[in-house]
Structure formats: structure tokens, C-alpha cells
Amino acid sequence: MSDNSTSLLVIGAGLPRTGTTSMKRALEILLGKPCYHMMDIMLRKHEDIGKWLQLIDEVNKTSRNEVIIHDILSEILTGYASVTDIPTCGFYRELMNVYPNAKVILTIRDKTDWLSSLRHTVMPKCCDPHKQIKEEAMNVIGYSVEIDKMITGSMEYAFQKKDINFDDDELLLECFDEYNKTVKETVPSDRLLIHQFGDGWEPLCKFLNVDIPNGIDYPHANERKHMKELMKSVGKHESLEKLSDIYPEVHDARL
């Protein structure tokens, strides 16, 4: 895939916990440029939180301003060649309009596995012990209320539903199915790749028209246990060196 500008090349439309961190690393290897991911916000792009909240407010207005939407997305994503994960995935339509030449990748996985992973990491139920781990990590990072608003707001926009009860497992499973179905129906087939756990390099490289990296295994990142370890370590005020052992992208936050 040739790139003659700094414009976005790939839009990751897959929901969080569908292999988005592995896809982030894969795209950075293939494109040689940064991929925007939720962890970028959490670890070093706190200033983006307010911009995402502004965007969420704008897209939900009855008379939304497309120029404002375009400008916010362009400002946030300057310097990035690709995006994956929340909050960007929910705005795949808007991103397709801002970057008409970008291709779209929908990462998917078994919905029961997806829900289990979601509950043990980024969206535990209110009574779940994992919620305390997450909240402690968010409090250390700061902006805990704003981050929650950004996550829930972008998920509600992705699912096209208001006031979702995120503790309702059946509702989330329905939303998961409906969201993936809508992406498949919305994105033209020649612009869309559906990438599942285990598909590896071949379909991705063919889709992007790039060579398969020689001697490099397809990334397998952000397993559930590593995500939980990261949140626990953040909550304990661990050093960046310790955090980077769990999540290598933490190292970039010091640069």
C-alpha cells in the first residue's frame, strides 16, 4: 500500500478486545508509522480525552457540524497512519469520510470470548472485583471520570444506542453482533477486510498490498492476563520500566 502523504491509511473498526493491540503492532510493522490506540490516550495522550468528549457531543447533536467533526478527527490523528480500538472504532463512518482512500479492517472474535475478555479488563461489572483494579489504575492515570465518559460515550455511539446498561451481558452480546453486521453492510466490500484471531499476516498483507514481513511472527499482544497485570501495576504506581515489561508501548510514553 503506497502512501504519498501523512493521511490515514487504515481504519480499524473492530471493537476493543478483538485483537486490536495485535493489529496495532502489525500495522506499525507494515506501514512503518504509528497506529492510534486507546493505550496511547491512557499512557501519553491525556490531552486527547477532551477532544474525544467534544466529538462525542458533536456527533450526537440533531444538527451536527461535519466541519467540526472533520477538524477534531484530523487534529487528533495527525501523524498517525492507522487507528484501532476504542474510541476510534465507533467513528469508522466519519473516518471514512475524512480519509476517503483509507481501507477498513474489522477485527472479530467469538462473541462469548469477547464478552469474557471485556469483563475481565476494560468493562467489568459494577460488583466485580476487577472493577476496583480498573478504578485504581484510572485514578493513578488521572481523568478517571472523563476516561469513563469517553469509553461509554464512544461505545454507545458505536452501538447507536443511548443510556446502555453496560452490566447487561445479553444486551452487550446483541450490540456486538449488530455492530459487526452494520460495519459489514456499511463498508464497501473492496474496502473492507474481516480479520479474525489466528488469521495472521497473509490476508492482511494481501489486503494492504504489502509483502509479508520476513522472519517476524504476527504479533500476539495484550492477552487478558497482561492487561490485568498492567492495570494492577499502574494502580500500585509501578515504574515505567516495570510497566514496559508488560506493555512495550509504555516505553514510547517516555520519548
C-alpha positions in Angstrom: 0.0 0.0 0.0 1.7 3.2 -1.1 1.5 6.4 0.9 2.2 9.7 -0.6 1.0 11.8 2.3 0.6 11.7 6.0 -3.1 10.8 5.6 -4.6 7.9 7.4 -4.2 4.6 5.5 -6.1 2.1 7.7 -9.2 2.4 9.8 -9.6 -0.3 12.4 -13.3 -0.7 13.0 -13.0 -3.7 15.4 -14.3 -3.3 18.9 -11.9 -3.4 21.9 -10.8 -6.9 23.0 -11.0 -8.3 19.4 -7.2 -8.3 18.8 -6.8 -4.6 18.3 -3.5 -4.3 20.1 -2.0 -7.1 18.0 -3.4 -5.3 14.9 -1.9 -2.0 16.1 1.6 -3.6 16.3 1.1 -5.4 12.9 0.1 -2.2 11.2 3.1 -0.4 12.7 5.4 -3.1 11.3 3.8 -3.0 7.9 3.3 0.8 7.5 6.3 2.0 9.5 4.2 4.7 11.2 2.3 4.9 14.5 -1.1 3.4 14.9 -3.5 5.2 17.3 -5.0 3.0 20.1 -6.7 3.5 23.4 -3.4 2.8 25.2 -1.9 5.9 23.5 -4.6 8.0 25.3 -4.1 6.2 28.6 -0.4 6.5 28.7 0.7 9.7 27.0 -2.2 11.5 25.1 -4.3 12.7 28.0 -4.9 15.9 26.2 -7.0 13.9 23.6 -9.7 13.0 26.1 -11.3 16.4 26.0 -11.2 16.3 22.2 -13.0 12.9 22.1 -15.6 14.1 24.5 -16.2 17.2 22.3 -16.5 14.9 19.3 -19.0 12.6 21.1 -21.1 15.6 21.9 -21.0 16.9 18.3 -22.0 13.6 16.6 -25.0 13.3 18.9 -26.4 16.7 18.1 -29.6 16.8 16.0 -27.8 19.2 13.6 -24.2 18.1 13.8 -21.4 20.2 12.2 -19.4 18.0 9.8 -16.7 20.6 9.6 -16.1 20.4 13.3 -16.1 16.6 13.2 -13.6 16.6 10.4 -11.4 19.1 12.2 -11.4 17.2 15.5 -10.5 13.9 13.9 -7.8 15.5 11.7 -6.2 17.2 14.7 -6.2 14.1 16.9 -4.8 11.8 14.2 -2.1 14.0 12.7 1.0 11.9 12.3 -0.8 8.5 12.5 -1.1 6.1 9.6 -3.7 3.9 11.2 -6.2 3.5 14.1 -7.6 0.6 16.1 -9.6 0.1 19.3 -11.9 2.4 21.1 -12.7 5.3 20.8 -11.8 5.5 17.1 -13.6 2.3 16.0 -17.0 3.7 16.7 -16.3 6.6 14.4 -15.4 4.5 11.4 -18.0 6.2 9.2 -16.8 9.6 10.0 -13.2 8.5 9.4 -14.1 7.0 6.1 -15.4 10.4 5.1 -12.4 12.3 6.4 -10.0 9.8 4.8 -11.8 8.5 1.6 -8.8 6.4 0.5 -8.3 4.6 3.8 -9.1 0.9 4.0 -11.1 -0.6 6.8 -10.3 -3.6 8.9 -12.9 -5.2 11.1 -11.2 -7.4 13.8 -13.6 -10.0 15.1 -13.7 -12.9 17.6 -16.1 -15.3 19.2 -18.7 -13.1 21.0 -18.7 -15.2 24.2 -14.9 -14.9 24.4 -15.1 -11.2 23.6 -17.6 -10.6 26.5 -15.5 -12.6 28.9 -12.3 -10.6 28.0 -14.2 -7.3 28.2 -15.5 -8.2 31.7 -12.0 -9.1 33.0 -10.3 -5.9 31.6 -11.8 -2.7 30.3 -15.5 -3.1 31.3 -16.0 -5.2 34.5 -19.5 -5.2 36.0 -20.1 -2.8 38.9 -20.0 -5.6 41.5 -16.9 -7.4 40.0 -13.5 -7.3 41.9 -11.9 -6.4 38.6 -13.7 -3.1 38.7 -11.7 -2.0 41.7 -8.4 -2.9 39.9 -9.5 -0.8 36.9 -10.6 2.2 39.0 -7.3 2.2 40.9 -5.4 2.3 37.7 -7.6 5.1 36.3 -7.2 7.1 39.5 -3.4 6.9 39.1 -3.5 8.0 35.5 -6.0 10.7 36.3 -9.0 11.8 34.4 -10.9 8.7 35.6 -14.4 10.3 35.2 -13.5 11.7 31.8 -12.0 8.4 30.6 -15.1 6.5 31.6 -17.3 9.1 29.8 -15.1 8.8 26.7 -15.3 5.0 26.7 -19.0 4.7 27.4 -19.9 7.5 25.1 -17.9 6.1 22.2 -19.3 2.6 22.8 -22.9 4.0 22.8 -22.2 5.8 19.6 -20.7 2.7 18.1 -23.7 0.7 19.1 -26.1 3.5 18.1 -27.9 3.3 21.5 -28.4 5.7 24.3 -28.0 5.0 28.1 -26.8 1.5 27.7 -26.7 -0.7 30.8 -23.2 -2.0 30.4 -23.8 -4.6 33.2 -26.3 -6.4 30.9 -24.4 -9.2 29.3 -27.2 -10.2 26.9 -27.5 -6.6 25.7 -23.8 -6.3 25.0 -23.8 -9.6 23.1 -26.6 -8.3 20.9 -24.8 -5.0 20.4 -21.6 -6.9 19.4 -23.5 -8.8 16.7 -25.4 -5.8 15.5 -22.3 -3.6 15.3 -20.3 -6.1 13.3 -23.2 -6.7 11.0 -23.6 -2.9 10.4 -19.9 -2.5 9.6 -20.1 -5.3 7.0 -23.2 -3.7 5.5 -21.8 -0.2 5.5 -18.3 -0.5 4.2 -17.9 -1.5 0.5 -16.5 -5.0 0.2 -13.5 -3.9 -1.8 -12.6 -1.5 1.1 -13.1 -4.0 3.9 -11.1 -6.8 5.5 -12.6 -9.0 8.1 -9.7 -10.2 10.3 -10.1 -12.9 12.9 -7.9 -14.2 15.7 -5.4 -16.5 14.1 -5.6 -15.2 10.5 -2.1 -13.8 10.7 -0.1 -11.9 8.1 -1.3 -13.3 4.8 -4.8 -11.8 4.4 -3.7 -8.5 6.0 -0.7 -8.1 3.7 -2.7 -9.1 0.6 -5.4 -6.5 1.6 -2.8 -3.8 2.0 -0.7 -4.9 -1.0 2.5 -5.2 1.1 5.0 -8.1 1.5 4.7 -10.4 4.4 7.5 -9.4 6.9 10.4 -11.8 6.7 11.1 -13.7 9.9 8.6 -11.8 12.0 5.7 -13.6 13.6 2.3 -11.9 13.6 2.0 -10.0 16.9 0.1 -11.6 19.7 -0.3 -8.8 22.2 -2.5 -7.6 25.1 -3.6 -11.0 26.3 -6.1 -10.8 29.1 -3.5 -11.6 31.8 -1.2 -8.9 30.6 -3.9 -6.3 30.5 -4.8 -7.2 34.1 -1.2 -7.1 35.2 -0.8 -3.7 33.5 -3.8 -2.2 35.4 -2.6 -3.7 38.7 0.9 -2.2 38.2 -0.5 1.2 37.3 -2.6 1.1 40.4 0.5 0.4 42.5 2.4 3.3 41.0 4.9 1.0 39.4 7.8 2.5 37.4 7.6 2.9 33.7 10.3 0.3 33.4 8.1 -2.2 35.1 5.1 -1.2 33.0 7.0 -1.5 29.8 7.8 -5.2 30.7 4.0 -5.8 30.5 3.1 -3.4 27.7 6.1 -2.4 25.5 4.3 0.7 24.2 4.7 2.2 27.6 8.4 2.8 26.7 7.2 5.1 23.9 5.5 7.3 26.5 8.9 8.4 27.8 10.1 9.6 24.4 
